[in-house]
Amino acid sequence: MRSTAGVGAVEVSGSRSDTTPPGRSWAPAGQTPTVKVSARRFRVNIMSAIASRGSLWFTVFTGKFTAKVFITFLDRLARQAGRKVHVIADRHPVHGAKAVTAWLADNTDCVELHPMPGYSPELNPDGLLNADIKRNVHAARAASADNLAHETRRFLHRRQHQPHHVRGYFHAHHVRYTLE
């Protein structure tokens, strides 16, 4: 999806198989409901960027979040956005790595990174997408990391085709500053 929006938020998060499944369940009266989950532990990482006009870019990966992974994502984001992107990001150590700083210096015409104040994840609109993922992707029910990655990608592809949902993340009271 192409966007004409120049402001975006980037978030890196993870989904683990040992989390409590969201939602409700049922059981006959007097019995506690049970939900079958996998006893194996695995996780997937999600890096996403959203734009105030409703665009969503993402990558789902099982490896570590490194400077190389972040640079690859920023490069792809800049090419697909088609204009300079202003990225709101937290202060994760990777965001300030030497390789990332050097890449940003070489690509000032494409991407500008705006770090958020420390300890303020609620100021990142992409955090609302992360919460949406955790509400809707049942990580505890996944049988494998591949299955969890597939379900996460499936949900994010669906959100890419629902720009009204993505725009809604920017209208939460604590992130409206991004629209000003």
C-alpha positions in Angstrom: 0.0 0.0 0.0 1.3 3.5 -0.8 0.7 6.4 1.5 1.0 10.1 1.2 1.4 10.4 4.9 4.8 11.4 6.1 4.4 10.7 9.8 4.6 7.1 11.0 5.2 5.2 14.2 7.4 2.1 14.5 6.9 -0.6 17.1 8.8 -3.8 17.7 6.9 -6.3 19.8 6.7 -10.0 20.3 4.0 -12.7 20.7 4.8 -15.7 22.9 3.0 -19.1 23.0 3.0 -19.1 26.8 0.6 -16.1 27.1 -2.9 -16.5 28.3 -5.3 -16.7 25.4 -7.5 -13.7 25.1 -11.3 -13.7 24.9 -14.0 -15.7 26.6 -14.8 -19.4 26.8 -17.7 -21.4 28.1 -18.5 -24.5 30.2 -21.6 -26.1 31.6 -22.9 -24.4 34.7 -20.8 -25.2 37.7 -17.7 -26.2 35.8 -14.6 -24.1 35.1 -14.0 -23.5 31.4 -10.7 -24.9 30.0 -8.9 -23.9 26.9 -6.4 -26.3 25.3 -3.0 -24.7 24.6 0.4 -25.9 23.4 2.8 -26.6 26.2 5.8 -25.7 24.0 7.4 -22.3 24.3 8.2 -20.2 21.2 7.8 -16.6 20.0 7.7 -14.4 17.0 8.8 -10.8 16.7 6.7 -8.2 14.9 8.0 -4.9 13.6 5.3 -2.6 12.2 4.9 1.0 11.1 1.7 2.9 10.7 0.8 6.1 9.0 -1.8 8.6 10.1 -3.6 8.2 6.7 -4.2 4.5 7.4 -1.2 2.7 5.8 0.5 -0.2 7.6 3.8 -1.9 6.9 5.1 -4.8 8.9 7.5 -7.7 9.1 7.2 -10.8 11.2 10.4 -12.7 12.1 11.6 -15.3 14.5 15.2 -14.1 14.9 16.6 -11.4 17.1 15.9 -7.7 16.6 19.2 -6.3 15.4 20.4 -3.1 13.7 20.5 -5.0 10.4 16.8 -6.0 10.7 15.8 -2.5 11.6 17.8 -0.9 8.7 16.3 -3.4 6.3 12.8 -2.5 7.5 13.5 1.3 7.4 14.9 0.9 3.9 11.8 -1.0 2.7 9.5 1.5 4.5 11.2 4.5 2.8 10.9 2.9 -0.7 7.3 1.9 -0.3 6.1 5.1 1.3 7.3 7.0 -1.8 8.3 10.2 0.2 10.2 11.2 3.3 9.0 9.3 6.4 9.1 10.8 9.9 9.3 7.8 12.2 8.3 8.0 15.9 10.3 5.3 17.7 11.0 4.3 21.3 14.5 4.3 22.7 15.3 0.7 22.1 19.1 0.3 22.0 19.0 -0.9 18.4 17.4 2.4 17.3 20.6 4.2 18.5 23.1 1.6 17.2 26.1 3.0 15.3 25.0 1.2 12.1 21.4 2.6 12.3 22.8 6.1 13.0 25.1 5.9 10.0 22.3 4.6 7.8 20.0 7.5 8.9 22.8 10.0 8.2 23.1 8.6 4.7 19.4 8.6 4.1 18.2 11.9 5.6 16.2 12.7 2.5 14.1 9.4 3.0 13.8 8.8 6.8 14.0 11.0 9.9 13.8 9.3 13.3 12.1 11.0 16.2 12.8 9.3 19.5 10.1 9.3 22.1 10.8 10.3 25.7 12.1 7.4 27.8 9.5 5.2 29.6 6.6 6.5 27.6 5.4 3.7 25.4 1.8 5.0 25.6 2.9 7.9 23.3 3.5 5.6 20.4 0.4 5.1 18.2 1.8 1.8 17.0 1.5 0.5 20.5 -2.2 0.4 19.9 -1.7 -1.9 16.9 0.4 -4.1 19.2 -2.5 -4.3 21.7 -4.8 -5.1 18.8 -2.6 -7.9 17.7 -2.4 -9.3 21.2 -6.2 -9.2 21.5 -6.9 -10.9 18.2 -4.1 -13.3 17.6 -4.4 -16.3 19.9 -0.7 -17.0 20.5 -1.3 -19.7 23.1 -3.3 -21.7 20.6 -0.6 -21.8 18.0 1.1 -25.2 17.6 4.4 -23.9 16.3 6.3 -20.7 15.7 5.5 -21.0 12.0 1.8 -21.2 12.8 2.0 -18.2 15.1 3.9 -16.2 12.5 1.3 -17.2 9.9 -1.7 -16.1 12.1 0.1 -12.9 12.9 0.8 -12.1 9.3 -2.8 -13.0 8.4 -4.2 -10.5 11.0 -1.8 -7.8 9.9 -2.7 -8.3 6.2 -6.3 -7.9 7.2 -5.5 -4.7 9.0 -3.7 -3.4 5.9 -7.0 -3.6 4.1 -8.8 -1.8 6.9 -7.3 1.7 6.9 -10.1 3.1 9.0 -8.8 0.9 11.9 -5.2 2.1 11.4 -6.3 5.7 11.3 -8.3 5.1 14.5 -5.0 4.3 16.4 -4.0 8.0 15.9 -7.2 9.3 17.4 -6.7 7.9 20.8 -6.4 10.8 23.3 -2.8 10.2 24.3 -1.4 10.0 20.7 -3.4 12.8 19.1 -0.2 14.9 19.2 0.9 13.0 16.1 -1.9 14.6 14.0 -1.0 18.2 15.0 
